């Protein structure tokens, strides 16, 4: 198998290194950010399903909540902003 440098020196594949379509996605952008309203997805029993086999019939040993944790990330900044907004609204109501 040819080394990576040999492949990149080849004119046919040189554009692959410069084209953003072929770049690997940054780790911070891989997961979809969701706010605190959807926090129950990770803990609620309604969202947890255990399958014995995958779609091809192979045995698996993970649940759907593990998939949710793999694809979604709770955004702390949104929850902090909404908490601050709620505090300011409650202060205004008190006045």
LUMSEMI-474834 format. One record per atom (N, C-alpha, C): residue in one letter; atom name; x, y negated, z negated. Coordinates in Angstrom, 1 decimal, always signed. Last residue first. Example, Ala and Ser with C-alpha at 12.3 -4.5 7.8 and 13.67 -1.06 7.14 Angstrom:
2
[s, N, [+12.8, +2.2, -7.1]] [s, CA, [+13.7, +1.1, -7.1]] [s, C, [+12.9, +0.0, -7.9]] [a, N, [+13.2, +5.7, -7.8]] [a, CA, [+12.3, +4.5, -7.8]] [a, C, [+13.2, +3.3, -7.8]] 
***
This chain:
95
[x, N, [-40.8, -43.4, -41.4]] [x, CA, [-40.8, -44.9, -41.5]] [x, C, [-42.2, -45.4, -41.2]] [x, N, [-41.2, -40.8, -40.7]] [x, CA, [-41.2, -41.2, -42.1]] [x, C, [-41.4, -42.7, -42.3]] [x, N, [-40.8, -40.9, -38.0]] [x, CA, [-42.2, -40.6, -38.5]] [x, C, [-42.3, -41.0, -39.9]] [x, N, [-38.1, -41.2, -37.8]] [x, CA, [-39.0, -42.3, -37.3]] [x, C, [-40.4, -42.1, -37.8]] [x, N, [-37.2, -38.8, -38.9]] [x, CA, [-36.9, -40.0, -39.6]] [x, C, [-37.8, -41.2, -39.1]] [x, N, [-38.2, -37.1, -36.8]] [x, CA, [-38.7, -37.0, -38.2]] [x, C, [-38.4, -38.2, -39.0]] [x, N, [-36.5, -37.9, -34.7]] [x, CA, [-38.0, -38.1, -34.7]] [x, C, [-38.6, -38.0, -36.0]] [x, N, [-34.0, -37.2, -35.7]] [x, CA, [-34.3, -38.6, -35.5]] [x, C, [-35.8, -38.9, -35.4]] [x, N, [-34.3, -34.4, -35.8]] [x, CA, [-34.0, -35.2, -37.1]] [x, C, [-34.4, -36.7, -36.9]] [x, N, [-34.7, -33.8, -33.1]] [x, CA, [-35.8, -33.5, -34.1]] [x, C, [-35.6, -34.3, -35.4]] [x, N, [-32.2, -34.5, -32.1]] [x, CA, [-33.4, -35.2, -31.7]] [x, C, [-34.6, -35.0, -32.6]] [x, N, [-30.6, -32.7, -33.4]] [x, CA, [-30.4, -34.1, -33.7]] [x, C, [-31.6, -34.9, -33.3]] [x, N, [-31.6, -30.4, -32.2]] [x, CA, [-31.7, -30.5, -33.7]] [x, C, [-31.5, -32.0, -34.1]] [x, N, [-30.8, -30.8, -29.6]] [x, CA, [-32.2, -30.7, -29.9]] [x, C, [-32.5, -30.9, -31.4]] [x, N, [-28.0, -30.7, -29.9]] [x, CA, [-28.7, -31.9, -29.4]] [x, C, [-30.2, -31.9, -29.7]] [x, N, [-27.6, -28.1, -30.7]] [x, CA, [-27.2, -29.2, -31.6]] [x, C, [-27.9, -30.5, -31.2]] [x, N, [-28.6, -26.7, -28.6]] [x, CA, [-29.3, -26.5, -29.8]] [x, C, [-28.9, -27.7, -30.8]] [x, N, [-26.7, -27.5, -26.6]] [x, CA, [-28.1, -27.8, -26.5]] [x, C, [-28.9, -27.7, -27.8]] [x, N, [-24.3, -26.4, -27.7]] [x, CA, [-24.5, -27.9, -27.5]] [x, C, [-25.9, -28.3, -27.4]] [x, N, [-24.5, -23.7, -27.7]] [x, CA, [-24.6, -24.4, -29.0]] [x, C, [-24.8, -25.9, -28.8]] [x, N, [-26.1, -21.4, -25.8]] [x, CA, [-25.4, -22.7, -25.7]] [x, C, [-25.6, -23.4, -27.1]] [x, N, [-25.7, -18.0, -25.6]] [x, CA, [-26.4, -19.1, -26.3]] [x, C, [-25.6, -20.4, -26.3]] [x, N, [-25.4, -16.4, -22.6]] [x, CA, [-24.6, -17.0, -23.7]] [x, C, [-25.5, -18.1, -24.3]] [x, N, [-25.9, -13.4, -20.7]] [x, CA, [-26.3, -14.7, -21.2]] [x, C, [-25.5, -15.1, -22.4]] [x, N, [-24.7, -11.0, -19.9]] [x, CA, [-25.1, -11.9, -18.9]] [x, C, [-25.4, -13.3, -19.4]] [x, N, [-24.1, -9.5, -22.2]] [x, CA, [-23.1, -9.6, -21.2]] [x, C, [-23.4, -10.7, -20.2]] [x, N, [-26.4, -9.6, -23.7]] [x, CA, [-25.3, -10.3, -24.2]] [x, C, [-24.2, -10.4, -23.2]] [x, N, [-28.0, -8.0, -22.0]] [x, CA, [-28.4, -9.4, -22.2]] [x, C, [-27.2, -10.2, -22.7]] [x, N, [-26.7, -5.6, -22.3]] [x, CA, [-26.7, -6.2, -21.0]] [x, C, [-27.0, -7.7, -21.1]] [x, N, [-27.4, -5.1, -24.9]] [x, CA, [-26.0, -5.2, -24.6]] [x, C, [-25.8, -5.9, -23.2]] [x, N, [-30.1, -4.8, -24.6]] [x, CA, [-29.6, -5.9, -25.4]] [x, C, [-28.1, -6.2, -25.1]] [x, N, [-30.4, -2.4, -23.4]] [x, CA, [-30.6, -3.6, -22.6]] [x, C, [-30.1, -4.8, -23.3]] [x, N, [-27.7, -0.2, -24.4]] [x, CA, [-29.1, -0.6, -24.4]] [x, C, [-29.2, -1.9, -23.6]] [x, N, [-25.8, +2.7, -23.5]] [x, CA, [-25.9, +1.3, -23.9]] [x, C, [-27.4, +0.9, -23.8]] [x, N, [-24.9, +5.2, -22.4]] [x, CA, [-25.0, +5.0, -23.8]] [x, C, [-25.1, +3.6, -24.2]] [x, N, [-26.0, +7.3, -19.7]] [x, CA, [-25.4, +6.0, -20.2]] [x, C, [-25.7, +6.0, -21.7]] [x, N, [-25.6, +9.8, -17.2]] [x, CA, [-25.9, +9.4, -18.6]] [x, C, [-25.3, +8.1, -19.0]] [x, N, [-26.9, +9.3, -13.9]] [x, CA, [-25.7, +9.5, -14.8]] [x, C, [-26.1, +9.1, -16.2]] [x, N, [-28.9, +8.6, -12.1]] [x, CA, [-29.0, +9.9, -12.9]] [x, C, [-27.8, +10.2, -13.8]] [x, N, [-28.9, +6.2, -11.0]] [x, CA, [-28.3, +7.3, -10.2]] [x, C, [-28.3, +8.6, -10.9]] [x, N, [-29.8, +4.4, -12.9]] [x, CA, [-30.6, +4.6, -11.7]] [x, C, [-30.1, +5.8, -10.8]] [x, N, [-28.9, +6.2, -15.9]] [x, CA, [-28.9, +5.0, -15.1]] [x, C, [-29.7, +5.4, -13.8]] [x, N, [-30.4, +7.7, -18.8]] [x, CA, [-29.7, +7.8, -17.6]] [x, C, [-29.8, +6.5, -16.8]] [x, N, [-31.6, +6.8, -21.1]] [x, CA, [-30.7, +8.0, -21.2]] [x, C, [-29.9, +8.1, -20.0]] [x, N, [-32.0, +3.6, -22.5]] [x, CA, [-32.2, +4.5, -21.4]] [x, C, [-31.2, +5.6, -21.5]] [x, N, [-33.7, +1.6, -24.7]] [x, CA, [-32.5, +2.5, -24.6]] [x, C, [-32.9, +3.5, -23.5]] [x, N, [-34.4, -1.8, -25.0]] [x, CA, [-34.8, -0.5, -24.4]] [x, C, [-33.5, +0.3, -24.3]] [x, N, [-35.4, -4.6, -26.6]] [x, CA, [-34.5, -3.5, -26.6]] [x, C, [-35.0, -2.2, -26.1]] [x, N, [-37.4, -6.5, -26.7]] [x, CA, [-36.4, -6.6, -25.6]] [x, C, [-35.4, -5.5, -25.6]] [x, N, [-38.8, -5.9, -29.0]] [x, CA, [-39.5, -5.8, -27.7]] [x, C, [-38.5, -5.9, -26.5]] [x, N, [-37.1, -6.5, -31.1]] [x, CA, [-37.2, -5.1, -30.7]] [x, C, [-38.0, -4.9, -29.4]] [x, N, [-35.0, -9.3, -31.0]] [x, CA, [-36.3, -8.8, -31.0]] [x, C, [-36.4, -7.3, -30.5]] [x, N, [-32.4, -10.3, -30.6]] [x, CA, [-32.7, -9.6, -31.9]] [x, C, [-34.1, -8.9, -31.9]] [x, N, [-32.1, -11.5, -28.2]] [x, CA, [-31.0, -10.7, -28.6]] [x, C, [-31.3, -9.9, -29.9]] [x, N, [-34.4, -13.0, -27.8]] [x, CA, [-34.1, -11.9, -26.9]] [x, C, [-33.0, -11.0, -27.4]] [x, N, [-34.4, -15.1, -29.6]] [x, CA, [-35.1, -13.9, -30.0]] [x, C, [-34.8, -12.7, -29.1]] [x, N, [-33.3, -17.3, -28.2]] [x, CA, [-32.5, -16.6, -29.2]] [x, C, [-33.1, -15.2, -29.6]] [x, N, [-34.6, -19.1, -26.6]] [x, CA, [-34.5, -17.7, -26.2]] [x, C, [-33.6, -16.8, -27.1]] [x, N, [-34.3, -21.5, -27.8]] [x, CA, [-35.6, -21.0, -27.7]] [x, C, [-35.6, -19.5, -27.3]] [x, N, [-31.7, -22.3, -27.7]] [x, CA, [-32.1, -21.6, -28.8]] [x, C, [-33.5, -21.0, -28.8]] [x, N, [-30.7, -21.9, -24.2]] [x, CA, [-30.8, -22.6, -25.4]] [x, C, [-31.5, -21.7, -26.5]] [x, N, [-28.2, -20.3, -22.2]] [x, CA, [-29.6, -20.5, -22.5]] [x, C, [-29.6, -21.2, -23.9]] [x, N, [-26.0, -20.1, -19.5]] [x, CA, [-26.2, -20.7, -20.8]] [x, C, [-27.7, -20.8, -21.0]] [x, N, [-24.8, -17.2, -18.1]] [x, CA, [-25.8, -18.2, -18.0]] [x, C, [-26.0, -18.7, -19.4]] [x, N, [-21.3, -16.5, -17.6]] [x, CA, [-22.6, -16.2, -18.3]] [x, C, [-23.5, -17.4, -18.2]] [x, N, [-19.2, -17.5, -16.1]] [x, CA, [-19.8, -16.3, -15.8]] [x, C, [-21.1, -16.0, -16.4]] [x, N, [-17.8, -19.8, -16.9]] [x, CA, [-19.0, -20.0, -16.0]] [x, C, [-19.7, -18.7, -15.7]] [x, N, [-15.7, -19.0, -18.3]] [x, CA, [-16.7, -19.8, -19.0]] [x, C, [-17.9, -20.0, -18.2]] [x, N, [-14.2, -17.6, -16.4]] [x, CA, [-14.9, -16.8, -17.5]] [x, C, [-15.9, -17.7, -18.2]] [x, N, [-14.6, -18.5, -13.0]] [x, CA, [-14.0, -18.7, -14.3]] [x, C, [-14.8, -18.0, -15.4]] [x, N, [-14.6, -16.1, -10.3]] [x, CA, [-15.4, -17.1, -11.1]] [x, C, [-14.7, -17.2, -12.5]] [x, N, [-12.0, -16.0, -7.9]] [x, CA, [-12.7, -15.3, -9.1]] [x, C, [-13.4, -16.4, -9.9]] [x, N, [-12.5, -16.9, -4.5]] [x, CA, [-11.9, -17.1, -5.8]] [x, C, [-12.7, -16.4, -6.9]] [x, N, [-13.8, -16.8, -2.1]] [x, CA, [-13.1, -15.6, -2.6]] [x, C, [-12.4, -15.7, -3.9]] [x, N, [-14.8, -19.2, -1.7]] [x, CA, [-15.8, -18.1, -1.7]] [x, C, [-15.1, -16.9, -2.2]] [x, N, [-12.7, -21.0, -1.4]] [x, CA, [-13.3, -20.9, -2.7]] [x, C, [-14.3, -19.7, -2.8]] [x, N, [-9.8, -20.2, +0.4]] [x, CA, [-11.3, -20.3, +0.5]] [x, C, [-11.9, -20.1, -0.9]] [x, N, [-7.1, -19.7, +0.0]] [x, CA, [-7.6, -21.1, +0.0]] [x, C, [-9.1, -21.3, +0.0]] [x, N, [-6.8, -17.0, +0.3]] [x, CA, [-6.3, -17.6, -0.9]] [x, C, [-6.8, -19.0, -1.1]] [x, N, [-7.8, -16.5, +2.9]] [x, CA, [-8.5, -15.9, +1.7]] [x, C, [-8.1, -16.6, +0.4]] [x, N, [-6.1, -17.4, +4.8]] [x, CA, [-7.3, -18.3, +4.4]] [x, C, [-8.0, -17.8, +3.2]] [x, N, [-4.4, -15.3, +5.2]] [x, CA, [-3.9, -16.5, +4.5]] [x, C, [-5.1, -17.4, +4.0]] [x, N, [-4.8, -13.1, +6.7]] [x, CA, [-5.4, -13.2, +5.4]] [x, C, [-5.0, -14.4, +4.6]] [x, N, [-3.5, -13.4, +9.1]] [x, CA, [-4.9, -13.0, +9.1]] [x, C, [-5.6, -13.2, +7.8]] [x, N, [-0.8, -14.0, +8.5]] [x, CA, [-1.7, -15.0, +9.0]] [x, C, [-3.2, -14.7, +8.9]] [x, N, [+0.7, -12.8, +5.6]] [x, CA, [+0.1, -12.4, +6.9]] [x, C, [-0.9, -13.5, +7.3]] [x, N, [+1.3, -13.4, +3.1]] [x, CA, [+2.2, -14.0, +4.2]] [x, C, [+1.6, -13.7, +5.5]] [x, N, [-0.4, -12.0, +1.6]] [x, CA, [-0.6, -13.4, +1.7]] [x, C, [+0.2, -14.1, +2.8]] [x, N, [+0.7, -9.4, +1.9]] [x, CA, [-0.7, -9.7, +2.4]] [x, C, [-0.9, -11.2, +2.6]] [x, N, [+3.1, -9.7, +0.7]] [x, CA, [+3.0, -9.4, +2.1]] [x, C, [+1.7, -9.7, +2.7]] [x, N, [+2.2, -10.2, -1.9]] [x, CA, [+2.9, -11.3, -1.2]] [x, C, [+2.9, -11.0, +0.3]] [x, N, [+1.1, -7.8, -2.7]] [x, CA, [+0.2, -9.0, -2.6]] [x, C, [+0.9, -10.1, -1.8]] [x, N, [+2.3, -5.0, -0.7]] [x, CA, [+2.3, -5.9, -1.9]] [x, C, [+1.4, -7.1, -1.6]] [x, N, [+0.5, -2.2, +0.8]] [x, CA, [+1.3, -3.4, +0.9]] [x, C, [+1.2, -4.3, -0.4]] [x, N, [+0.8, +1.2, +0.0]] [x, CA, [+0.0, +0.0, +0.0]] [x, C, [+0.9, -1.2, +0.0]] 
***
